[in-house]
Amino acid sequence: MGCCTGRCTLIFLCSLQLLAALERQIFDFLGFQWAPILGNFLQIIVVILGLFGTIQFRPRYIVVYTVWTALWVTWNVFIICFYLEVGGLSKETDLMTFNISMHRSWWREHGPGCIRRVVRPSAPGILEDYSYVSVTGCIIDFQYLEVIHSAIQILLSLIGFVYACYVISIFMEEEDSFDFIGGLDTYSYRQPPQEHVELKPVKPVEKQKLLHLSSC
């Protein structure tokens, strides 16, 4: 298969998905987003598996990659709905941290153009170490940055799904054609070797015939 085939395209797409997942994993770690961290980890493992299957001509690995791609698209659609607060979801909840912490997306305070300020309340009766963060001047709100990340993941996954199905069909056709070519000679290969040669008894020549031949 040449370099411009679906196989090489799938290798390129898997490489892009791997880089995108690693980039997303880093920022989710910085924001302590445990649910996306777990999803990104599984994505990295399966993409590596699909990449290995594509390079080594292992269609079963690509099938696993294809099934996971459908699940990954569903998960990213949910993330988009979460940050856009579709269907009663709220981005202010602790769903992405499994309700074990109050952390939010890293992009909330470190987005492009964001100015982060720590404001200490001056009201009496409040602990001196209590403070809250004020973020202003963001060019793009953090929820839209998360939506963009998920949209990129969905786009790469859909294209990868199509090419994975194509590569699987190509691999299956090659295996069928190989079996057919080898099947022409299966009868000859399956014949057990004849280890013993069948010997037939030879009748002894009569003495009279031998004398007659010698006299002639």
C-alpha positions as CSV (number, residue, x, y, z in Angstrom):
1,M,0.0,0.0,0.0
2,G,1.4,3.4,-1.0
3,C,1.9,6.4,1.1
4,C,-1.1,8.2,-0.2
5,T,-3.6,5.5,0.7
6,G,-6.2,5.4,3.5
7,R,-3.7,3.5,5.7
8,C,-1.2,6.3,5.8
9,T,-4.0,8.9,6.2
10,L,-5.2,7.0,9.2
11,I,-1.7,6.9,10.7
12,F,-1.5,10.7,10.3
13,L,-5.0,11.2,11.9
14,C,-4.0,9.0,14.8
15,S,-0.9,11.0,15.3
16,L,-3.0,14.3,15.3
17,Q,-5.4,12.7,17.8
18,L,-2.6,11.7,20.0
19,L,-1.1,15.1,20.1
20,A,-4.5,16.8,20.7
21,A,-5.3,14.3,23.6
22,L,-1.9,15.0,25.2
23,E,-2.4,18.8,25.0
24,R,-5.8,18.5,26.5
25,Q,-4.6,16.2,29.2
26,I,-2.0,18.7,30.3
27,F,-4.5,21.5,30.8
28,D,-7.1,19.2,32.4
29,F,-4.4,18.2,34.9
30,L,-3.7,21.8,35.7
31,G,-7.4,22.3,36.4
32,F,-7.9,19.1,38.3
33,Q,-10.7,18.0,36.0
34,W,-10.7,14.3,37.0
35,A,-13.5,13.1,34.7
36,P,-11.8,14.5,31.5
37,I,-8.4,13.3,32.8
38,L,-9.8,9.7,32.8
39,G,-11.3,10.1,29.4
40,N,-8.2,11.6,27.9
41,F,-6.1,8.7,29.4
42,L,-8.4,6.1,27.7
43,Q,-8.3,8.1,24.5
44,I,-4.5,8.1,24.4
45,I,-4.3,4.3,25.1
46,V,-6.8,3.4,22.4
47,V,-5.3,5.8,19.8
48,I,-1.9,4.2,20.4
49,L,-3.6,0.8,19.9
50,G,-5.2,1.9,16.7
51,L,-1.9,3.4,15.5
52,F,-0.1,0.1,16.2
53,G,-2.8,-1.9,14.5
54,T,-2.6,0.3,11.4
55,I,1.1,0.1,11.1
56,Q,1.3,-3.7,11.9
57,F,-1.8,-4.7,9.8
58,R,-3.9,-5.7,12.8
59,P,-7.5,-5.1,11.9
60,R,-8.8,-6.2,15.3
61,Y,-6.9,-3.4,17.0
62,I,-8.5,-1.0,14.5
63,V,-11.9,-2.3,15.3
64,V,-11.3,-1.5,19.0
65,Y,-10.2,2.0,17.9
66,T,-13.4,2.4,15.8
67,V,-15.7,1.4,18.7
68,W,-14.0,3.7,21.1
69,T,-14.1,6.6,18.6
70,A,-17.9,6.4,18.7
71,L,-17.9,6.6,22.5
72,W,-15.3,9.4,22.4
73,V,-17.6,11.5,20.2
74,T,-20.5,10.9,22.6
75,W,-18.3,12.0,25.5
76,N,-17.2,15.2,23.8
77,V,-20.8,16.0,22.8
78,F,-21.7,15.8,26.5
79,I,-18.8,18.1,27.4
80,I,-20.1,20.7,24.9
81,C,-23.6,20.4,26.4
82,F,-22.1,20.7,29.9
83,Y,-20.2,24.0,29.2
84,L,-23.0,25.5,27.2
85,E,-25.5,24.5,29.9
86,V,-27.8,22.5,27.6
87,G,-30.5,20.4,29.1
88,G,-30.3,21.6,32.6
89,L,-26.6,21.1,32.9
90,S,-24.5,23.8,34.7
91,K,-20.8,24.5,34.2
92,E,-20.7,25.8,37.8
93,T,-21.2,22.3,39.3
94,D,-18.4,19.9,40.4
95,L,-19.4,17.2,37.9
96,M,-16.1,17.2,36.1
97,T,-14.2,16.7,39.4
98,F,-16.5,13.9,40.6
99,N,-17.8,16.2,43.3
100,I,-14.6,15.8,45.3
101,S,-13.3,19.4,44.8
102,M,-14.4,22.8,43.7
103,H,-11.8,23.2,40.9
104,R,-12.9,24.6,37.5
105,S,-11.4,24.6,34.1
106,W,-7.8,25.9,33.9
107,W,-8.9,28.2,31.1
108,R,-11.3,30.0,33.5
109,E,-8.4,32.1,35.0
110,H,-5.7,31.6,32.3
111,G,-7.5,32.2,29.0
112,P,-6.1,34.5,26.4
113,G,-6.2,38.1,27.6
114,C,-7.5,37.2,31.1
115,I,-6.3,39.3,34.0
116,R,-6.4,37.4,37.3
117,R,-6.7,39.3,40.5
118,V,-6.9,38.0,44.1
119,V,-9.4,40.1,46.0
120,R,-9.5,39.9,49.8
121,P,-12.8,40.9,51.5
122,S,-12.7,43.8,53.9
123,A,-15.9,42.9,55.8
124,P,-15.4,42.2,59.5
125,G,-15.7,38.7,60.8
126,I,-14.1,37.1,57.8
127,L,-10.8,35.2,58.1
128,E,-7.8,37.1,56.9
129,D,-6.7,34.3,54.6
130,Y,-10.0,34.1,52.9
131,S,-10.0,35.5,49.3
132,Y,-11.6,35.1,46.0
133,V,-10.3,35.5,42.4
134,S,-11.5,38.1,40.0
135,V,-10.9,37.5,36.3
136,T,-11.5,40.2,33.7
137,G,-10.5,41.1,30.2
138,C,-10.8,37.6,28.7
139,I,-10.9,37.6,24.9
140,I,-12.7,34.3,24.8
141,D,-14.6,32.9,27.8
142,F,-13.4,29.6,29.2
143,Q,-16.5,27.6,28.3
144,Y,-16.0,28.4,24.6
145,L,-12.4,27.3,24.7
146,E,-13.6,24.0,26.2
147,V,-16.2,23.7,23.5
148,I,-13.5,24.4,20.8
149,H,-11.3,21.7,22.2
150,S,-14.2,19.2,22.2
151,A,-15.2,20.2,18.7
152,I,-11.7,19.5,17.4
153,Q,-11.8,16.1,19.1
154,I,-15.1,15.3,17.5
155,L,-13.9,16.4,14.0
156,L,-10.7,14.3,14.2
157,S,-12.7,11.3,15.6
158,L,-15.3,11.4,12.8
159,I,-12.7,11.5,10.1
160,G,-10.7,8.8,11.9
161,F,-13.8,6.6,12.1
162,V,-14.4,6.9,8.4
163,Y,-10.8,6.0,7.5
164,A,-10.6,3.3,10.1
165,C,-13.7,1.5,8.5
166,Y,-12.0,1.9,5.1
167,V,-8.7,0.5,6.2
168,I,-10.5,-2.5,7.9
169,S,-12.3,-3.3,4.7
170,I,-9.0,-3.1,2.7
171,F,-7.3,-5.4,5.2
172,M,-10.2,-7.9,5.0
173,E,-10.1,-7.9,1.2
174,E,-6.4,-8.5,1.2
175,E,-6.8,-11.4,3.6
176,D,-9.6,-12.9,1.5
177,S,-7.6,-12.7,-1.7
178,F,-4.5,-14.2,0.0
179,D,-6.6,-17.1,1.2
180,F,-8.1,-17.6,-2.2
181,I,-4.7,-17.7,-3.9
182,G,-3.4,-20.2,-1.4
183,G,-6.5,-22.2,-1.6
184,L,-5.8,-23.3,-5.2
185,D,-3.0,-25.5,-4.0
186,T,-4.6,-26.6,-0.7
187,Y,-5.2,-30.1,-2.1
188,S,-1.6,-30.6,-3.0
189,Y,-0.5,-29.2,0.4
190,R,-2.9,-31.3,2.3
191,Q,-1.9,-34.6,0.7
192,P,0.0,-36.6,3.3
193,P,3.5,-37.6,2.1
194,Q,3.8,-41.1,1.0
195,E,6.5,-42.5,3.2
196,H,6.1,-46.1,2.1
197,V,6.3,-47.2,-1.5
198,E,4.0,-50.1,-2.3
199,L,5.9,-53.0,-3.6
200,K,4.3,-55.6,-5.8
201,P,5.7,-59.2,-5.8
202,V,7.4,-60.3,-9.0
203,K,6.7,-63.7,-10.3
204,P,9.7,-66.0,-10.7
205,V,10.7,-66.8,-14.2
206,E,10.4,-70.4,-15.1
207,K,13.6,-72.3,-15.8
208,Q,12.3,-73.6,-19.1
209,K,11.8,-70.1,-20.4
210,L,15.3,-69.2,-19.3
211,L,16.8,-72.2,-21.1
212,H,14.8,-71.4,-24.2
213,L,16.1,-67.9,-24.2
214,S,19.7,-68.9,-23.7
215,S,19.6,-71.4,-26.6
216,C,18.3,-68.7,-28.9
